[in-house]
């Protein structure tokens, strides 16, 4: 019996051993599953660490409230003013809308926000100003996270974190990414679309998703197609199933999005209109945008691009020599965009904003390769960009917003808003309008539509005013009965119109700082005058 027991001992021990191993493996598997579940929970937002996403959203919201200046008229007149007119049925639409150069798809986003606030009885002027900007800040935060995720796939974790750092500390991104500009939406959609674009090494490529976002960007601003031309050609060239890509991905998406845009514009214009063609015809084919200023062909290379990049420029140049070959398409996209825009007479910094996130890729590679000098480089980038961001966001060109807050406080609380009338004697569209006042008082500004008839000696209303401001005012207001109750003008005009102010019993009631760099028609301060015999001067922010 003992020998038998001895014989069975090893077998039993082996069985117990295997059983122990099985139990051990089971416990290990459970631990592994729990770890994976925790890991997946932490990556519940946009496929990234939840704390990273929440930090980015919080930063962009903070960014939003630290931008209290104006940049260009389009951030109001092509978005918020149109939305206000759509919902509240009063306001002003610029000549672009009568000529049907702009589409209603982008303003419809803000009109929807305004309508919800109106239905809830929460349409205060502050909410009308800040909720659209917060919505834009949220979209920009999503684009930031998507850029970071893309770089983790096509680069590595270290490169991704430095690209992310460069993106978040860019002064121009800080300055623009929460504004209600079509360029801001175009940039957010472009950066997000790039996440789904089939770059070598990307694991998130999706032709339908990226083409959908590109189509939406083109609806918002037709020139959004420019940066995507080399990217689309590259995709088509490398795609094995070219016919399938066109027939089952690109064409259906393009048809659906452009049909939706066509229907929206048909509803609000009252007739079928292809605004994308009208926009390109005016700005590209006829090049009539030069009415609002023109620059030499090299402006983007000599001024525009260096200013937009700021202190990131040396790191961008350094990174161009370091990026792997598979990312050279991004550099080609940046150069192509600069070249195309250089062929147009009218140039602005914001036009090249959509390629700025692509530039941050090269800056990130530069920082990743800087070992000995990295701390100094990071300190230099952070300090220089923070100072620029704070100055441009809180100081430079803030007067035009402060003065509208002042006008809003003058809104009559009674049933007769016509008791107050405002004349804004500044370069046209210098200030926002009813979206920042939100009461139907009588307001007027100097008009400046371009000449669409081909006149050689064309002068708009603003031009005629600035030729001789005093004479224009005396002719326009022949009797005291027709005088506006409030005048708003830059400080540079005070001496020229002094006689009119005196005869009309106007006194200066408020002064608002605007810029440290007065130029031409734009003064360092904005003055508000009221028609009354005695008044107290209130000094605005200085």
RODO-2510 file (C-alpha; in nm, 4 decimals, decimal comma):
residues 542
     n   res          X          Y          Z
     1     x     0,0000     0,0000     0,0000
     2     x     0,2784     0,2380     0,0828
     3     x     0,4515     0,1961    -0,2462
     4     x     0,1228     0,2669    -0,4195
     5     x     0,0729     0,5712    -0,2067
     6     x     0,4277     0,6728    -0,2856
     7     x     0,3658     0,6206    -0,6520
     8     x     0,0572     0,8366    -0,6462
     9     x     0,2240     1,1130    -0,4470
    10     x     0,3996     1,2841    -0,7395
    11     x     0,0821     1,2666    -0,9464
    12     x    -0,1197     1,4239    -0,6687
    13     x     0,1457     1,6890    -0,6123
    14     x     0,1471     1,7619    -0,9839
    15     x    -0,2305     1,7919    -0,9833
    16     x    -0,2237     2,0253    -0,6825
    17     x     0,0527     2,2236    -0,8481
    18     x    -0,1455     2,2629    -1,1673
    19     x    -0,4531     2,3551    -0,9656
    20     x    -0,2514     2,6159    -0,7809
    21     x    -0,1207     2,7503    -1,1101
    22     x    -0,4720     2,7637    -1,2473
    23     x    -0,5914     2,9549    -0,9415
    24     x    -0,2934     3,1857    -0,9628
    25     x    -0,3575     3,2538    -1,3280
    26     x    -0,7204     3,3227    -1,2511
    27     x    -0,6305     3,5723    -0,9825
    28     x    -0,3773     3,7360    -1,2183
    29     x    -0,6390     3,7579    -1,4912
    30     x    -0,8850     3,9229    -1,2553
    31     x    -0,6247     4,1755    -1,1478
    32     x    -0,5379     4,2408    -1,5117
    33     x    -0,9035     4,2959    -1,6024
    34     x    -0,9531     4,5330    -1,3095
    35     x    -0,6448     4,7299    -1,4114
    36     x    -0,7696     4,7510    -1,7684
    37     x    -1,1114     4,8669    -1,6488
    38     x    -0,9558     5,1411    -1,4373
    39     x    -0,7313     5,2353    -1,7276
    40     x    -1,0257     5,2575    -1,9670
    41     x    -1,2248     5,4640    -1,7188
    42     x    -0,9409     5,7129    -1,6977
    43     x    -0,9513     5,7401    -2,0767
    44     x    -1,3229     5,8038    -2,0988
    45     x    -1,3056     6,1481    -2,2628
    46     x    -1,1870     6,1685    -2,6244
    47     x    -0,9812     5,8534    -2,5685
    48     x    -0,7394     6,0378    -2,3398
    49     x    -0,6711     6,0694    -1,9695
    50     x    -0,9754     6,2373    -1,8184
    51     x    -0,7610     6,4749    -1,6135
    52     x    -0,5748     6,5891    -1,9244
    53     x    -0,9010     6,6629    -2,1052
    54     x    -1,0522     6,8446    -1,8077
    55     x    -0,7338     7,0479    -1,7655
    56     x    -0,7447     7,1515    -2,1326
    57     x    -1,1119     7,2504    -2,1100
    58     x    -1,0491     7,4471    -1,7887
    59     x    -0,7512     7,6233    -1,9464
    60     x    -0,9505     7,7289    -2,2537
    61     x    -1,2351     7,8555    -2,0350
    62     x    -0,9793     8,0542    -1,8353
    63     x    -0,8374     8,1656    -2,1716
    64     x    -1,1836     8,2827    -2,2772
    65     x    -1,2303     8,5121    -1,9791
    66     x    -0,8794     8,6554    -2,0155
    67     x    -0,9486     8,7756    -2,3701
    68     x    -1,1424     9,1008    -2,3338
    69     x    -1,0236     9,2849    -2,6428
    70     x    -1,1355     9,3130    -3,0035
    71     x    -0,9363     9,1759    -3,2956
    72     x    -1,1217     9,2214    -3,6249
    73     x    -1,4824     9,3215    -3,7066
    74     x    -1,5717     8,9782    -3,8464
    75     x    -1,5750     8,8201    -3,4995
    76     x    -1,8991     9,0108    -3,4400
    77     x    -2,0398     9,1192    -3,7738
    78     x    -2,0214     8,7768    -3,9429
    79     x    -2,1403     8,5738    -3,6455
    80     x    -2,2996     8,7300    -3,3363
    81     x    -2,4666     9,0244    -3,5121
    82     x    -2,6171     8,7916    -3,7709
    83     x    -2,7350     8,5504    -3,5010
    84     x    -2,8897     8,8366    -3,3029
    85     x    -3,0765     8,9530    -3,6124
    86     x    -3,1980     8,5974    -3,6830
    87     x    -3,3437     8,5474    -3,3348
    88     x    -3,4513     8,8901    -3,2109
    89     x    -3,5481     9,0386    -3,5489
    90     x    -3,3599     9,3648    -3,5094
    91     x    -3,0026     9,4636    -3,5718
    92     x    -2,7932     9,5200    -3,8804
    93     x    -2,6650     9,2942    -4,1567
    94     x    -2,3593     9,4118    -4,3496
    95     x    -2,3364     9,4292    -4,7279
    96     x    -2,1918     9,0739    -4,7479
    97     x    -2,5342     8,9396    -4,6554
    98     x    -2,7246     9,1482    -4,9093
    99     x    -2,4748     9,0309    -5,1729
   100     x    -2,5040     8,6730    -5,0374
   101     x    -2,1295     8,6219    -4,9893
   102     x    -2,1741     8,4588    -4,6481
   103     x    -2,3656     8,1505    -4,5457
   104     x    -2,5988     8,1140    -4,2486
   105     x    -2,4603     7,7797    -4,1293
   106     x    -2,2014     7,9268    -3,8916
   107     x    -2,4238     8,2037    -3,7441
   108     x    -2,6968     7,9417    -3,7019
   109     x    -2,4864     7,7795    -3,4269
   110     x    -2,4971     8,0993    -3,2223
   111     x    -2,8562     8,1718    -3,3211
   112     x    -2,9496     7,8343    -3,1698
   113     x    -2,7763     7,9336    -2,8461
   114     x    -2,9541     8,2694    -2,8475
   115     x    -3,2910     8,1048    -2,9116
   116     x    -3,2468     7,8657    -2,6192
   117     x    -3,1483     8,1525    -2,3891
   118     x    -3,4480     8,3524    -2,5130
   119     x    -3,6919     8,0655    -2,4502
   120     x    -3,5497     8,0213    -2,1004
   121     x    -3,5803     8,3940    -2,0339
   122     x    -3,2039     8,4180    -1,9774
   123     x    -3,1093     8,6323    -2,2769
   124     x    -2,9154     8,8922    -2,0786
   125     x    -2,6494     9,0803    -2,2703
   126     x    -2,3662     8,9185    -2,0734
   127     x    -2,4863     8,5675    -2,1569
   128     x    -2,5311     8,6653    -2,5223
   129     x    -2,1667     8,7750    -2,5285
   130     x    -2,0010     8,4972    -2,3272
   131     x    -2,1931     8,1743    -2,3998
   132     x    -2,0979     8,1682    -2,7727
   133     x    -1,7358     8,2337    -2,6797
   134     x    -1,7393     7,9567    -2,4199
   135     x    -1,8814     7,7204    -2,6835
   136     x    -1,5953     7,8143    -2,9153
   137     x    -1,3472     7,7635    -2,6310
   138     x    -1,4822     7,4110    -2,5781
   139     x    -1,4359     7,3249    -2,9473
   140     x    -1,0816     7,4606    -2,9378
   141     x    -1,0062     7,2439    -2,6328
   142     x    -1,1257     6,9364    -2,8239
   143     x    -0,8937     7,0305    -3,1121
   144     x    -0,6014     7,0672    -2,8687
   145     x    -0,6588     6,7185    -2,7272
   146     x    -0,6949     6,5689    -3,0743
   147     x    -0,3614     6,7195    -3,1791
   148     x    -0,1978     6,5654    -2,8717
   149     x    -0,3549     6,2241    -2,9428
   150     x    -0,2418     6,2324    -3,3045
   151     x     0,1179     6,3076    -3,2085
   152     x     0,1230     6,0158    -2,9649
   153     x     0,0379     5,7903    -3,2576
   154     x     0,2612     5,9290    -3,5322
   155     x     0,5406     6,0345    -3,2965
   156     x     0,5796     5,9264    -2,9359
   157     x     0,4747     6,0322    -2,5885
   158     x     0,7618     6,2778    -2,5445
   159     x     0,7062     6,4525    -2,8760
   160     x     0,3309     6,4642    -2,8111
   161     x     0,3705     6,6388    -2,4780
   162     x     0,5978     6,9066    -2,6241
   163     x     0,3645     6,9643    -2,9188
   164     x     0,0824     6,9962    -2,6656
   165     x     0,2870     7,2437    -2,4613
   166     x     0,3645     7,4552    -2,7677
   167     x    -0,0002     7,4558    -2,8713
   168     x    -0,1239     7,5664    -2,5298
   169     x     0,1330     7,8422    -2,4816
   170     x     0,1105     7,9927    -2,8324
   171     x     0,0170     8,3583    -2,7889
   172     x    -0,1741     8,3772    -3,1168
   173     x    -0,3738     8,0642    -3,0401
   174     x    -0,4549     8,2106    -2,6981
   175     x    -0,5575     8,5360    -2,8666
   176     x    -0,7845     8,3761    -3,1287
   177     x    -0,9116     8,0364    -3,0140
   178     x    -1,2072     8,1654    -2,8083
   179     x    -1,3233     8,4316    -3,0537
   180     x    -1,6361     8,3863    -3,2643
   181     x    -1,4412     8,4056    -3,5895
   182     x    -1,4944     8,1778    -3,8865
   183     x    -1,1156     8,1345    -3,8874
   184     x    -1,1302     8,0001    -3,5307
   185     x    -1,3915     7,7412    -3,6220
   186     x    -1,1961     7,6576    -3,9372
   187     x    -0,8818     7,5988    -3,7285
   188     x    -1,0593     7,3778    -3,4740
   189     x    -1,2176     7,1662    -3,7485
   190     x    -0,8874     7,1393    -3,9379
   191     x    -0,6917     7,0209    -3,6328
   192     x    -0,9644     6,7708    -3,5426
   193     x    -0,9876     6,6439    -3,9013
   194     x    -0,6121     6,5859    -3,9043
   195     x    -0,6609     6,3363    -3,6208
   196     x    -0,8623     6,1154    -3,8596
   197     x    -0,6436     6,1790    -4,1647
   198     x    -0,4400     5,8733    -4,2816
   199     x    -0,0944     5,9890    -4,1768
   200     x     0,1612     5,7111    -4,1612
   201     x     0,1579     5,5672    -3,8100
   202     x    -0,1882     5,6967    -3,7225
   203     x    -0,4264     5,4446    -3,5669
   204     x    -0,7302     5,6714    -3,5774
   205     x    -0,7601     5,7192    -3,9544
   206     x    -1,1147     5,7422    -4,0847
   207     x    -1,1819     5,8817    -4,4305
   208     x    -1,5488     5,9537    -4,3642
   209     x    -1,4849     6,1442    -4,0409
   210     x    -1,2005     6,3579    -4,1689
   211     x    -1,3770     6,4392    -4,4967
   212     x    -1,6895     6,5307    -4,2970
   213     x    -1,4931     6,7782    -4,0847
   214     x    -1,3169     6,9241    -4,3888
   215     x    -1,6520     6,9717    -4,5627
   216     x    -1,7916     7,1478    -4,2549
   217     x    -1,4853     7,3751    -4,2466
   218     x    -1,5416     7,4647    -4,6137
   219     x    -1,9045     7,5491    -4,5390
   220     x    -1,7948     7,7810    -4,2591
   221     x    -1,5203     7,9366    -4,4721
   222     x    -1,4653     7,8177    -4,8321
   223     x    -1,0915     7,8970    -4,8237
   224     x    -1,0575     7,6215    -4,5600
   225     x    -1,0009     7,3917    -4,8578
   226     x    -0,6621     7,5529    -4,9321
   227     x    -0,4554     7,3693    -4,6650
   228     x    -0,6267     7,0424    -4,7529
   229     x    -0,5362     7,0421    -5,1225
   230     x    -0,1920     6,8761    -5,0757
   231     x    -0,3299     6,6487    -4,8036
   232     x    -0,6173     6,5300    -5,0232
   233     x    -0,3871     6,4717    -5,3212
   234     x    -0,1509     6,2697    -5,1022
   235     x    -0,4364     6,0568    -4,9709
   236     x    -0,5674     5,9948    -5,3219
   237     x    -0,2198     5,9084    -5,4517
   238     x    -0,1490     5,6551    -5,1755
   239     x    -0,4973     5,5042    -5,1618
   240     x    -0,5155     5,1612    -5,3250
   241     x    -0,8912     5,1738    -5,3821
   242     x    -0,9182     5,5174    -5,5384
   243     x    -1,2627     5,4727    -5,6925
   244     x    -1,4007     5,3381    -5,3655
   245     x    -1,2571     5,6374    -5,1762
   246     x    -1,4228     5,8854    -5,4091
   247     x    -1,7579     5,7129    -5,4651
   248     x    -1,8235     5,5810    -5,1149
   249     x    -1,6458     5,8318    -4,8889
   250     x    -1,5646     6,1742    -5,0323
   251     x    -1,8546     6,2325    -5,2708
   252     x    -2,1378     6,1207    -5,0355
   253     x    -2,0012     6,3259    -4,7475
   254     x    -1,9493     6,6322    -4,9663
   255     x    -2,2962     6,5976    -5,1184
   256     x    -2,4711     6,5695    -4,7815
   257     x    -2,2875     6,8605    -4,6176
   258     x    -2,3172     7,0978    -4,9115
   259     x    -2,6830     7,0059    -4,9595
   260     x    -2,7460     7,0881    -4,5951
   261     x    -2,5712     7,4224    -4,6383
   262     x    -2,7719     7,4930    -4,9517
   263     x    -3,1005     7,4232    -4,7716
   264     x    -3,0077     7,6413    -4,4717
   265     x    -2,9180     7,9333    -4,6993
   266     x    -3,2362     7,8784    -4,9031
   267     x    -3,4411     7,9136    -4,5851
   268     x    -3,2800     8,2358    -4,4658
   269     x    -3,2052     8,4068    -4,7986
   270     x    -3,5417     8,3104    -4,9442
   271     x    -3,3828     8,1829    -5,2663
   272     x    -3,1338     7,9221    -5,3801
   273     x    -2,7840     8,0600    -5,3286
   274     x    -2,4388     7,9051    -5,3599
   275     x    -2,2563     8,1329    -5,1159
   276     x    -1,9309     7,9374    -5,1425
   277     x    -1,9022     8,0283    -5,5102
   278     x    -1,9963     8,3913    -5,4437
   279     x    -1,7337     8,4107    -5,1689
   280     x    -1,4573     8,2680    -5,3878
   281     x    -1,5617     8,4836    -5,6824
   282     x    -1,5394     8,8041    -5,4769
   283     x    -1,2245     8,7277    -5,2763
   284     x    -1,0227     8,5121    -5,5164
   285     x    -1,1374     8,5478    -5,8782
   286     x    -1,2185     8,9213    -5,8670
   287     x    -0,9791     8,9933    -5,5767
   288     x    -1,2124     9,2696    -5,4537
   289     x    -1,1012     9,2107    -5,0964
   290     x    -0,8202     9,4592    -5,1688
   291     x    -1,0804     9,7315    -5,1035
   292     x    -1,0084     9,6694    -4,7347
   293     x    -0,6317     9,6900    -4,7807
   294     x    -0,3574     9,5198    -4,9773
   295     x    -0,0067     9,4020    -4,8975
   296     x     0,2982     9,3018    -5,1054
   297     x     0,3279     8,9385    -5,2135
   298     x     0,5970     8,8575    -4,9535
   299     x     0,3974     8,9894    -4,6560
   300     x     0,3117     8,6479    -4,5098
   301     x     0,6765     8,5386    -4,5229
   302     x     0,8269     8,8677    -4,4039
   303     x     0,5636     8,9723    -4,1481
   304     x     0,2475     8,7634    -4,1198
   305     x     0,3936     8,4183    -4,0488
   306     x     0,6719     8,5402    -3,8124
   307     x     0,4197     8,7439    -3,6093
   308     x     0,1697     8,4585    -3,5824
   309     x     0,4410     8,2136    -3,4749
   310     x     0,6052     8,4688    -3,2477
   311     x     0,8858     8,3276    -3,0351
   312     x     0,8027     7,9776    -3,1638
   313     x     0,9659     8,0693    -3,4975
   314     x     1,3242     7,9505    -3,4242
   315     x     1,1897     7,6224    -3,2853
   316     x     0,9715     7,5768    -3,5941
   317     x     1,2720     7,6240    -3,8225
   318     x     1,4800     7,3852    -3,6110
   319     x     1,2007     7,1273    -3,6111
   320     x     1,1738     7,1346    -3,9907
   321     x     1,5119     6,9552    -4,0042
   322     x     1,4168     6,6993    -3,7390
   323     x     1,0715     6,5665    -3,8248
   324     x     1,0587     6,2196    -3,9806
   325     x     0,9995     6,1931    -4,3521
   326     x     0,6409     6,0764    -4,3048
   327     x     0,5494     6,4193    -4,1606
   328     x     0,7006     6,6253    -4,4429
   329     x     0,3503     6,6496    -4,5873
   330     x     0,2634     6,8838    -4,2991
   331     x     0,5488     7,1173    -4,3893
   332     x     0,4378     7,1082    -4,7529
   333     x     0,0858     7,1990    -4,6370
   334     x     0,2128     7,5015    -4,4434
   335     x     0,4252     7,6277    -4,7350
   336     x     0,1464     7,5657    -4,9873
   337     x    -0,1004     7,7645    -4,7745
   338     x     0,1384     8,0570    -4,7378
   339     x     0,2075     8,0604    -5,1121
   340     x    -0,1598     8,0516    -5,2116
   341     x    -0,2568     8,3287    -4,9713
   342     x     0,0432     8,5318    -5,0871
   343     x    -0,1106     8,5495    -5,4345
   344     x    -0,4128     8,7370    -5,2957
   345     x    -0,3850     9,1126    -5,2480
   346     x    -0,5781     9,1353    -4,9203
   347     x    -0,3852     8,9674    -4,6396
   348     x    -0,4541     8,9273    -4,2691
   349     x    -0,2840     8,7430    -3,9834
   350     x    -0,5949     8,5354    -3,9111
   351     x    -0,6079     8,3860    -4,2603
   352     x    -0,3101     8,1589    -4,1850
   353     x    -0,4270     8,0685    -3,8349
   354     x    -0,5511     7,7211    -3,9493
   355     x    -0,1929     7,6027    -4,0188
   356     x    -0,0641     7,7153    -3,6778
   357     x    -0,1410     7,3789    -3,5084
   358     x     0,0602     7,2078    -3,7832
   359     x     0,3526     7,4381    -3,7049
   360     x     0,3382     7,3303    -3,3413
   361     x     0,4285     6,9765    -3,4564
   362     x     0,7683     7,1005    -3,5725
   363     x     0,8168     7,3069    -3,2569
   364     x     0,7441     6,9966    -3,0501
   365     x     1,0104     6,7936    -3,2310
   366     x     1,2574     7,0759    -3,1703
   367     x     1,1926     7,0767    -2,7949
   368     x     1,2122     6,6971    -2,7817
   369     x     1,5645     6,7101    -2,9282
   370     x     1,6844     6,9933    -2,7055
   371     x     1,8396     6,8239    -2,4039
   372     x     2,0888     7,0646    -2,2475
   373     x     1,8966     7,3817    -2,3386
   374     x     1,5423     7,2548    -2,2878
   375     x     1,4720     7,4288    -1,9543
   376     x     1,5956     7,7598    -2,0906
   377     x     1,3890     7,7131    -2,4089
   378     x     1,0745     7,6295    -2,2110
   379     x     1,1179     7,9313    -1,9841
   380     x     1,1757     8,1560    -2,2851
   381     x     0,8680     8,0275    -2,4696
   382     x     0,6403     8,0405    -2,1680
   383     x     0,7410     8,3862    -2,0479
   384     x     0,7394     8,5524    -2,3899
   385     x     0,4055     8,4049    -2,4924
   386     x     0,2335     8,4724    -2,1593
   387     x     0,3324     8,8390    -2,1727
   388     x     0,2083     8,8722    -2,5309
   389     x    -0,1137     8,6836    -2,4554
   390     x    -0,1959     8,8953    -2,1507
   391     x    -0,1225     9,2244    -2,3255
   392     x    -0,3196     9,1456    -2,6412
   393     x    -0,5994     8,9810    -2,4451
   394     x    -0,6489     9,2419    -2,1734
   395     x    -0,5056     9,5727    -2,2971
   396     x    -0,4622     9,6173    -2,6728
   397     x    -0,7817     9,7267    -2,8557
   398     x    -1,0176     9,6841    -2,5641
   399     x    -1,1803    10,0277    -2,5887
   400     x    -1,4301     9,9270    -2,8560
   401     x    -1,5757     9,6640    -2,6212
   402     x    -1,5693     9,8844    -2,3113
   403     x    -1,7548    10,1621    -2,4901
   404     x    -2,0355     9,9252    -2,5954
   405     x    -2,0767     9,8190    -2,2318
   406     x    -2,1132    10,1883    -2,1506
   407     x    -2,3738    10,2341    -2,4251
   408     x    -2,5607     9,9274    -2,3020
   409     x    -2,5956    10,0846    -1,9588
   410     x    -2,7639    10,3813    -2,1268
   411     x    -3,0403    10,1594    -2,2665
   412     x    -3,3729    10,3048    -2,1503
   413     x    -3,5672    10,0826    -1,9145
   414     x    -3,8986    10,2303    -2,0204
   415     x    -4,1121    10,1570    -2,3298
   416     x    -3,9473    10,4249    -2,5473
   417     x    -3,5979    10,3165    -2,6569
   418     x    -3,6058    10,5872    -2,9263
   419     x    -3,5258    10,8435    -2,6562
   420     x    -3,1608    10,7369    -2,6912
   421     x    -2,9741    10,7639    -3,0210
   422     x    -2,6082    10,6862    -3,0821
   423     x    -2,3766    10,7900    -3,3654
   424     x    -2,0484    10,5977    -3,3857
   425     x    -1,7988    10,8165    -3,5722
   426     x    -1,5193    10,5643    -3,6146
   427     x    -1,3817    10,3519    -3,9009
   428     x    -1,6738    10,1329    -3,9976
   429     x    -1,7388     9,8164    -3,7964
   430     x    -1,4903     9,9253    -3,5299
   431     x    -1,7272     9,8176    -3,2548
   432     x    -1,9726     9,5317    -3,2147
   433     x    -2,3364     9,6351    -3,2379
   434     x    -2,6686     9,5065    -3,1066
   435     x    -2,5264     9,1730    -2,9873
   436     x    -2,3368     9,3710    -2,7203
   437     x    -2,6225     9,6107    -2,6377
   438     x    -2,9337     9,3927    -2,6766
   439     x    -3,1913     9,6679    -2,6753
   440     x    -3,3523     9,8291    -2,9817
   441     x    -3,2189    10,1803    -2,9344
   442     x    -3,1358    10,3877    -3,2408
   443     x    -2,7717    10,3407    -3,3455
   444     x    -2,5823    10,4432    -3,6545
   445     x    -2,2251    10,3938    -3,7749
   446     x    -2,0304    10,5120    -4,0791
   447     x    -2,0911    10,2816    -4,3762
   448     x    -1,8096    10,1387    -4,5891
   449     x    -1,9410     9,8930    -4,8504
   450     x    -1,6988     9,8270    -5,1383
   451     x    -1,7693     9,9580    -5,4845
   452     x    -1,9245     9,6806    -5,6920
   453     x    -2,0052     9,9047    -5,9897
   454     x    -1,6523     9,9836    -6,1098
   455     x    -1,6382    10,3543    -6,0272
   456     x    -1,2874    10,4989    -6,0432
   457     x    -1,3333    10,7728    -5,7788
   458     x    -1,5476    10,5811    -5,5308
   459     x    -1,5707    10,7081    -5,1729
   460     x    -1,7769    10,5369    -4,9057
   461     x    -1,9482    10,7201    -4,6200
   462     x    -1,6544    10,6684    -4,3815
   463     x    -1,4110    10,8107    -4,6386
   464     x    -1,6269    11,1170    -4,6936
   465     x    -1,6551    11,1761    -4,3204
   466     x    -1,2808    11,1620    -4,2610
   467     x    -1,2086    11,4012    -4,5494
   468     x    -1,3725    11,6771    -4,3451
   469     x    -1,5432    11,5561    -4,0253
   470     x    -1,6789    11,8980    -3,9206
   471     x    -1,8290    11,9735    -4,2610
   472     x    -1,9872    11,6271    -4,2807
   473     x    -2,1498    11,6655    -3,9380
   474     x    -2,2842    12,0134    -4,0178
   475     x    -2,4377    11,8929    -4,3441
   476     x    -2,5769    11,5725    -4,1945
   477     x    -2,7394    11,7403    -3,8941
   478     x    -2,8814    12,0722    -4,0116
   479     x    -3,0978    12,1265    -3,7067
   480     x    -3,0466    12,0527    -3,3406
   481     x    -3,3668    11,8498    -3,3363
   482     x    -3,2029    11,5715    -3,5378
   483     x    -2,8867    11,5498    -3,3295
   484     x    -2,8091    11,2130    -3,1687
   485     x    -2,8016    11,2011    -2,7890
   486     x    -2,4647    11,0191    -2,7813
   487     x    -2,1518    11,0502    -2,9950
   488     x    -1,8711    10,7930    -2,9915
   489     x    -1,5378    10,8746    -3,1512
   490     x    -1,1640    10,8289    -3,1205
   491     x    -0,9728    11,0963    -2,9348
   492     x    -0,7878    11,2085    -3,2494
   493     x    -1,1061    11,3790    -3,3780
   494     x    -1,1827    11,5944    -3,0764
   495     x    -1,0048    11,9088    -3,2019
   496     x    -1,1509    11,8816    -3,5519
   497     x    -1,5132    11,8549    -3,4353
   498     x    -1,4847    12,0856    -3,1334
   499     x    -1,7094    12,3510    -3,2928
   500     x    -1,9838    12,0947    -3,3577
   501     x    -1,9611    11,9608    -3,0023
   502     x    -1,9939    12,3100    -2,8609
   503     x    -2,2886    12,4148    -3,0806
   504     x    -2,4712    12,0894    -3,0045
   505     x    -2,4229    12,1191    -2,6261
   506     x    -2,2189    11,7991    -2,6118
   507     x    -1,9995    11,7197    -2,3166
   508     x    -1,7560    11,4340    -2,2764
   509     x    -1,8939    11,1847    -2,0278
   510     x    -1,6585    10,8875    -2,0590
   511     x    -1,3078    10,8031    -2,1755
   512     x    -1,1895    10,4507    -2,2562
   513     x    -0,8363    10,3376    -2,3269
   514     x    -0,7980    10,1571    -2,6591
   515     x    -0,4364    10,1123    -2,7694
   516     x    -0,0802    10,2233    -2,7044
   517     x    -0,0225    10,2460    -3,0806
   518     x    -0,2611    10,5045    -3,2299
   519     x    -0,2479    10,5137    -3,6062
   520     x    -0,4251    10,7315    -3,8606
   521     x    -0,7951    10,7376    -3,7816
   522     x    -0,7517    10,5228    -3,4699
   523     x    -0,6679    10,7098    -3,1499
   524     x    -0,5311    10,5888    -2,8195
   525     x    -0,8606    10,6568    -2,6408
   526     x    -1,2311    10,6494    -2,7220
   527     x    -1,4494    10,9418    -2,6113
   528     x    -1,8222    10,9387    -2,5439
   529     x    -2,0173    11,2662    -2,5635
   530     x    -2,3715    11,3294    -2,4445
   531     x    -2,6092    11,6144    -2,5182
   532     x    -2,6687    11,7713    -2,1793
   533     x    -2,5683    12,0891    -2,0020
   534     x    -2,4041    11,9408    -1,6930
   535     x    -2,2360    11,6049    -1,6644
   536     x    -1,9671    11,4265    -1,4761
   537     x    -1,6687    11,2761    -1,6555
   538     x    -1,6159    10,9074    -1,5858
   539     x    -1,2748    10,7718    -1,6735
   540     x    -1,2695    10,4159    -1,8056
   541     x    -0,9867    10,1662    -1,7735
   542     x    -0,6513    10,3250    -1,8346
***
